[in-house]
Amino acid sequence: MPVLHLLNHTPRGSESFARCLESMAEGDGLLLIEDAVYAALSGTPSAGELRAVAAARNRCFVLKSDLESRALSVRRLAEGFECVDFAGFVDLVAKYDASISWG
């Protein structure tokens, strides 16, 4: 049963980041929202951790409006991240069997 994990904190912001990554199974998806979008920036240690998640055949997404509200460009995302808008967010929720919010 594939799960969509929603993460809204940076790795430094809470323990949720590590717990979320530890709980992910093959085929799950990860959507970074709010301050968690910083974790997907190229060159950050957290981006490397997230690439490892993607290598396990999981998909990693970033909410575009949260990037833009922080004056960040899609071009700054590390390889392996897919940007989605609100319609894409809704599509992801419908695609996965369940979702978990890590707050």
PAVEXLO-336919 format. One record per residue: residue in three letters; z, y, x of N, C-alpha, C in turn. Coordinates in nm, 2 decimals, padded with zeros to 4 digits, m for minus. Atoms other than C-alpha are relative to their C-alpha. Layout:
<sites>
SITE  res     npz     npy     npx    capz    capy    capx     cpz     cpy     cpx
SITE  ALA       Z       Y       X       Z       Y       X       Z       Y       X
...
</sites>
This chain:
<sites>
SITE  res     npz     npy     npx    capz    capy    capx     cpz     cpy     cpx
SITE  MET   00.00  m00.12   00.08   00.00   00.00   00.00   00.00   00.12   00.09
SITE  PRO   00.01  m00.12  m00.08  m00.12   00.31   00.19   00.08   00.12  m00.06
SITE  VAL  m00.08  m00.11   00.04   00.11   00.61   00.18  m00.05   00.13   00.07
SITE  LEU   00.03  m00.13  m00.06   00.04   00.98   00.23   00.13   00.06   00.03
SITE  HIS  m00.13  m00.07  m00.05   00.32   01.14   00.44  m00.03   00.15   00.01
SITE  LEU   00.01  m00.14   00.00   00.37   01.51   00.39   00.11   00.05   00.09
SITE  LEU  m00.10  m00.05  m00.10   00.54   01.68   00.68  m00.01   00.16   00.00
SITE  ASN   00.00  m00.15   00.00   00.65   02.05   00.67   00.08   00.07   00.11
SITE  HIS  m00.08  m00.06  m00.11   00.86   02.10   00.98  m00.07  m00.04   00.14
SITE  THR   00.04   00.02  m00.14   00.77   02.13   01.35   00.09  m00.11   00.06
SITE  PRO  m00.09   00.10  m00.06   00.92   01.86   01.58   00.13   00.07   00.04
SITE  ARG  m00.13  m00.07  m00.03   01.18   02.12   01.69   00.08   00.04  m00.12
SITE  GLY  m00.07  m00.05   00.12   01.26   02.22   01.34   00.09  m00.10  m00.07
SITE  SER  m00.09   00.10   00.06   01.42   01.89   01.23  m00.03  m00.14   00.05
SITE  GLU   00.02   00.13  m00.04   01.45   01.52   01.28  m00.11  m00.07  m00.09
SITE  SER   00.09   00.06   00.09   01.20   01.46   01.00  m00.13  m00.04   00.07
SITE  PHE   00.13   00.03  m00.07   00.90   01.46   01.24   00.01  m00.14   00.06
SITE  ALA  m00.01   00.13  m00.06   01.02   01.16   01.44   00.02  m00.11  m00.10
SITE  ARG  m00.02   00.10   00.11   01.14   00.97   01.13  m00.13  m00.03  m00.07
SITE  CYS   00.12   00.02   00.07   00.81   01.03   00.96  m00.10  m00.09   00.08
SITE  LEU   00.09   00.08  m00.09   00.61   00.90   01.26   00.04  m00.15   00.01
SITE  GLU  m00.05   00.14  m00.01   00.83   00.59   01.29  m00.02  m00.08  m00.12
SITE  SER   00.01   00.08   00.12   00.79   00.50   00.93  m00.15  m00.03  m00.04
SITE  MET   00.14   00.02   00.04   00.41   00.52   00.92  m00.05  m00.14   00.04
SITE  ALA   00.06   00.13  m00.02   00.22   00.20   00.88  m00.15   00.02   00.01
SITE  GLU   00.14  m00.01  m00.02  m00.14   00.13   00.96  m00.07   00.03  m00.14
SITE  GLY   00.07  m00.04   00.12  m00.37   00.29   00.70   00.06   00.11  m00.08
SITE  ASP  m00.07  m00.11   00.07  m00.12   00.56   00.60  m00.07   00.13   00.05
SITE  GLY   00.05  m00.13  m00.04  m00.22   00.93   00.61   00.11   00.09   00.02
SITE  LEU  m00.10  m00.10  m00.03  m00.03   01.23   00.74  m00.07   00.13  m00.03
SITE  LEU   00.04  m00.14   00.03  m00.07   01.58   00.60   00.10   00.09   00.05
SITE  LEU  m00.09  m00.10  m00.06   00.08   01.86   00.80  m00.01   00.13  m00.09
SITE  ILE   00.00  m00.12   00.08   00.18   02.16   00.58   00.10   00.09   00.06
SITE  GLU  m00.10  m00.10  m00.04   00.38   02.48   00.63   00.01   00.01   00.15
SITE  ASP  m00.02  m00.02  m00.14   00.53   02.51   00.98  m00.05  m00.13   00.08
SITE  ALA   00.05   00.12  m00.07   00.42   02.15   01.07  m00.14   00.02   00.06
SITE  VAL   00.13  m00.02  m00.06   00.07   02.28   01.13   00.00   00.04   00.15
SITE  TYR  m00.01  m00.04  m00.15   00.19   02.41   01.47  m00.01  m00.13   00.08
SITE  ALA   00.00   00.13  m00.07   00.22   02.04   01.57  m00.14  m00.05   00.03
SITE  ALA   00.14   00.05  m00.02  m00.15   01.99   01.55  m00.08   00.09   00.09
SITE  LEU   00.08  m00.08  m00.09  m00.25   02.26   01.79  m00.03  m00.06   00.14
SITE  SER   00.04   00.06  m00.13  m00.44   02.15   02.10   00.09   00.05   00.11
SITE  GLY  m00.08  m00.03  m00.11  m00.23   02.13   02.41   00.15  m00.01  m00.02
SITE  THR  m00.15   00.02   00.03   00.11   02.08   02.24   00.04  m00.15   00.02
SITE  PRO  m00.05   00.14  m00.01   00.32   01.77   02.31  m00.01  m00.08  m00.13
SITE  SER   00.00   00.07   00.13   00.34   01.69   01.94  m00.14  m00.04  m00.04
SITE  ALA   00.14   00.04   00.03  m00.04   01.69   01.92  m00.03  m00.14   00.06
SITE  GLY   00.02   00.13  m00.06  m00.04   01.40   02.16   00.07  m00.11  m00.07
SITE  GLU  m00.07   00.10   00.08   00.22   01.21   01.96  m00.08  m00.03  m00.13
SITE  LEU   00.07   00.01   00.12   00.01   01.27   01.65  m00.14  m00.07   00.02
SITE  ARG   00.12   00.07  m00.04  m00.31   01.15   01.83   00.03  m00.15   00.00
SITE  ALA  m00.04   00.14  m00.01  m00.13   00.82   01.89   00.01  m00.06  m00.14
SITE  VAL   00.00   00.04   00.13  m00.07   00.80   01.52  m00.14  m00.03  m00.06
SITE  ALA   00.13   00.01   00.04  m00.43   00.86   01.45  m00.07  m00.13   00.06
SITE  ALA   00.06   00.11  m00.07  m00.53   00.59   01.71   00.04  m00.13  m00.07
SITE  ALA  m00.05   00.12   00.08  m00.33   00.34   01.49  m00.07  m00.01  m00.13
SITE  ARG   00.08   00.01   00.12  m00.60   00.38   01.23   00.06   00.07  m00.12
SITE  ASN  m00.06  m00.09   00.10  m00.41   00.65   01.04  m00.08   00.13   00.00
SITE  ARG   00.07  m00.12   00.00  m00.57   00.97   00.93   00.10   00.12   00.00
SITE  CYS  m00.09  m00.12  m00.01  m00.42   01.31   01.02  m00.07   00.12  m00.06
SITE  PHE   00.05  m00.12   00.07  m00.48   01.62   00.80   00.09   00.12   00.02
SITE  VAL  m00.07  m00.12  m00.01  m00.38   01.98   00.82  m00.05   00.09  m00.12
SITE  LEU   00.04  m00.09   00.11  m00.37   02.22   00.52  m00.05   00.13   00.05
SITE  LYS   00.07  m00.12  m00.05  m00.61   02.50   00.59   00.07   00.13  m00.03
SITE  SER  m00.07  m00.13   00.04  m00.43   02.77   00.40   00.12   00.02   00.08
SITE  ASP  m00.12  m00.02  m00.08  m00.12   02.71   00.60  m00.03   00.04   00.14
SITE  LEU   00.05  m00.05  m00.13  m00.31   02.74   00.92  m00.03   00.15   00.00
SITE  GLU   00.05  m00.13   00.01  m00.47   03.06   00.81   00.12   00.10  m00.03
SITE  SER  m00.11  m00.09   00.03  m00.14   03.21   00.68   00.08   00.03   00.12
SITE  ARG  m00.07  m00.02  m00.12  m00.01   03.17   01.03  m00.09   00.06   00.11
SITE  ALA   00.10  m00.06  m00.08  m00.32   03.34   01.18  m00.05  m00.10   00.11
SITE  LEU   00.05   00.10  m00.09  m00.43   03.01   01.34  m00.14  m00.04  m00.05
SITE  SER   00.14   00.04   00.03  m00.79   02.90   01.36  m00.01  m00.16   00.01
SITE  VAL   00.04   00.15   00.00  m00.93   02.55   01.29  m00.04  m00.04   00.14
SITE  ARG   00.05   00.03  m00.14  m01.08   02.57   01.64   00.11  m00.04   00.09
SITE  ARG  m00.11   00.02  m00.08  m00.73   02.55   01.78   00.06  m00.14  m00.02
SITE  LEU  m00.06   00.14   00.03  m00.66   02.20   01.63  m00.04  m00.09   00.11
SITE  ALA   00.03   00.11  m00.09  m00.64   01.91   01.86  m00.10  m00.10  m00.06
SITE  GLU   00.09   00.10   00.05  m00.90   01.64   01.83   00.06  m00.10  m00.09
SITE  GLY  m00.06   00.10   00.09  m00.85   01.40   01.55   00.06   00.05  m00.13
SITE  PHE  m00.06  m00.06   00.12  m00.72   01.64   01.29  m00.11   00.05  m00.09
SITE  GLU   00.09  m00.05   00.10  m00.91   01.71   00.97   00.06   00.10  m00.09
SITE  CYS  m00.05  m00.11   00.08  m00.86   02.03   00.78  m00.04  m00.02  m00.14
SITE  VAL   00.03   00.01   00.15  m00.84   02.02   00.40   00.05   00.12  m00.07
SITE  ASP  m00.04  m00.11   00.09  m00.82   02.29   00.13   00.09  m00.06  m00.11
SITE  PHE  m00.08   00.05   00.10  m00.61   02.26  m00.18  m00.06  m00.11  m00.08
SITE  ALA   00.07   00.11   00.07  m00.87   02.05  m00.36   00.00  m00.13   00.08
SITE  GLY  m00.01   00.11  m00.09  m00.87   01.82  m00.06   00.14  m00.06   00.00
SITE  PHE  m00.14   00.04   00.01  m00.49   01.80  m00.08   00.01  m00.09  m00.13
SITE  VAL  m00.01   00.07   00.12  m00.52   01.69  m00.44  m00.08  m00.14   00.01
SITE  ASP   00.08   00.13  m00.02  m00.79   01.43  m00.35   00.08  m00.10   00.08
SITE  LEU  m00.08   00.09  m00.08  m00.56   01.29  m00.08   00.12  m00.06  m00.08
SITE  VAL  m00.11   00.06   00.09  m00.27   01.25  m00.33  m00.05  m00.10  m00.09
SITE  ALA   00.06   00.10   00.09  m00.50   01.07  m00.56  m00.05  m00.13   00.07
SITE  LYS   00.05   00.11  m00.07  m00.64   00.85  m00.29   00.10  m00.10   00.05
SITE  TYR  m00.11   00.09  m00.05  m00.31   00.71  m00.15   00.08  m00.05  m00.12
SITE  ASP  m00.08   00.06   00.11  m00.09   00.48  m00.36   00.13   00.07  m00.02
SITE  ALA  m00.13  m00.07   00.01   00.22   00.68  m00.29   00.00   00.12   00.10
SITE  SER  m00.01  m00.10  m00.10   00.33   00.99  m00.11   00.15   00.02   00.02
SITE  ILE  m00.14  m00.02  m00.05   00.65   01.08   00.08   00.00   00.14   00.06
SITE  SER  m00.02  m00.14  m00.06   00.76   01.44   00.16   00.12  m00.01   00.09
SITE  TRP  m00.10   00.00  m00.11   00.96   01.47   00.48   00.04   00.15   00.02
SITE  GLY  m00.05  m00.14  m00.01   01.17   01.79   00.46   00.12   00.02   00.08
</sites>
